[in-house]
Amino acid sequence: MKLMSAKNKFNANHPKVGAFFKAAFGSGLQEGTILELTVTKPDGEKMTTNLKVKPSDLELLNELRNMSNK
C-alpha cells in the first residue's frame, strides 16, 4: 500500500512522465527496442546511457506488471 501511495504521489508530481510511458509503451515494448536515458544535474552536467531490450528484460517487466496488478 505504501508503494501505491508513493506511485500516486509521483504521478501527481510528474504527470507528463506517466503519459509519456503510456504513449511510448502502450502498444507493448518489443525486443530490440533501444531505451535511452539522460540525466541532467542542476549544474548542467549530463550523463546518458542506453540499452537494447532483450527477452529477459521483457520477462522482468511482465513480472513487475503482474505484481502491480495484484
ABEGO torsion letter per residue (X at the ends): XAAAAAAAAAAAABAAAAAAAAAAAAAEBBBGBBBBBBBBBAAGBBBBBBBBBBAAAAAAAAAAAAAAAX
